[in-house]
Amino acid sequence: MESALSELRQYWSQFLGSEIAREFRDELDKFEAWLKEVGVKLLALRAKEAAEKGNPVARDYPSEYIKGLVRRGQAKVLVNMFAAYLVKKGAVSQYRLIKGKLVAGGESIATWLRLLRKMEAS
């Protein structure tokens, strides 16, 4: 799963240019450390859920599924994970992120928040 982190690193500079990264730049170092610790587990859980829903790539090749997810989403994956990180930490509300147009919508943030809750529960 280290390959998932290297995939995410490819889009780090794009992520740093996003509105949310600029507004919450004081949190970036903490987010990067959190990503190393929690990010891979979240991505693995996302692949597991996709496999349970019948995705054959996620079932048979979870690391390839994750790499594809990151490649398709590019920096948006980091933006949404960062948004979920900020909401979970209590630094900002999901509503404020959406209203302030720091993220495109709430669905992706909600997905990552749900996965975080699921991960904490197990």
RAURUR-V100203 format. One record per residue. RES is the residue in one letter. PSI is psi in degrees with one decimal (999 if undefined). OMEGA is omega in radians with two decimals (none if undefined). Layout:
RES_PSI_OMEGA + RES_PSI_OMEGA
This chain:
M_-7.8_3.06 + E_-27.9_3.12 + S_-28.9_3.10 + A_-41.2_3.10 + L_-39.2_3.12 + S_-33.5_3.05 + E_-45.6_3.14 + L_-38.2_-3.13 + R_-30.0_3.14 + Q_-26.4_-3.07 + Y_6.8_-3.09 + W_-43.9_-3.11 + S_-37.5_3.06 + Q_-41.8_3.12 + F_-41.9_-3.13 + L_-23.8_3.11 + G_-3.7_-3.12 + S_156.5_3.12 + E_-44.5_-3.08 + I_-38.3_3.13 + A_-37.1_3.12 + R_-40.4_-3.10 + E_-34.9_-3.09 + F_40.8_-3.07 + R_-25.1_3.11 + D_-18.9_-3.10 + E_-6.1_-3.00 + L_-42.6_3.13 + D_-41.6_3.12 + K_-39.8_3.11 + F_-40.9_3.14 + E_-42.5_3.09 + A_-41.9_3.11 + W_-41.5_-3.13 + L_-40.8_3.12 + K_-34.8_-3.09 + E_-44.1_-2.99 + V_-29.4_-3.02 + G_-45.3_-3.12 + V_-40.0_3.11 + K_-39.7_3.11 + L_-44.0_3.11 + L_-40.0_3.11 + A_-39.7_3.11 + L_-36.6_3.09 + R_-42.0_3.10 + A_-40.6_3.14 + K_-42.9_3.11 + E_-41.5_3.12 + A_-39.4_3.11 + A_-41.1_3.13 + E_-26.8_3.11 + K_2.3_3.04 + G_7.5_3.12 + N_114.5_-3.07 + P_-32.0_3.11 + V_-45.3_3.12 + A_-35.0_-3.14 + R_-48.8_-3.02 + D_-29.1_-3.08 + Y_67.9_-3.05 + P_-37.1_-3.13 + S_-35.4_3.09 + E_-36.4_3.09 + Y_-46.0_-3.13 + I_-45.2_3.12 + K_-41.3_3.11 + G_-40.4_3.09 + L_-45.9_-3.13 + V_-42.1_-3.14 + R_-39.6_3.13 + R_-41.7_-3.08 + G_-24.6_-3.12 + Q_-130.4_-3.06 + A_-21.6_-3.14 + K_-31.6_3.09 + V_-45.7_3.12 + L_-40.7_3.12 + V_-47.4_-3.10 + N_-36.2_3.07 + M_-39.2_3.11 + F_-42.1_3.11 + A_-45.2_3.12 + A_-40.9_3.09 + Y_-47.5_-3.11 + L_-41.8_3.13 + V_-46.9_-3.13 + K_-37.9_3.13 + K_-19.8_-3.12 + G_13.1_-3.12 + A_-24.1_-3.09 + V_158.4_3.10 + S_154.1_3.09 + Q_-39.7_3.13 + Y_-47.4_-3.12 + R_-38.8_3.12 + L_-40.4_-3.13 + I_-47.2_-3.12 + K_-39.6_3.13 + G_3.1_3.12 + K_33.5_3.06 + L_-18.8_3.04 + V_159.8_-3.08 + A_-35.0_-3.11 + G_174.1_-3.06 + G_-11.6_-3.04 + E_-46.6_-3.10 + S_-39.4_3.09 + I_-43.7_-3.14 + A_-37.6_3.11 + T_-48.5_-3.13 + W_-37.7_3.10 + L_-41.2_3.10 + R_-43.2_3.12 + L_-38.9_3.08 + L_-44.6_3.12 + R_-41.4_3.14 + K_-40.3_-3.14 + M_-41.9_3.13 + E_-33.1_-3.10 + A_-24.6_-3.09 + S_999_none
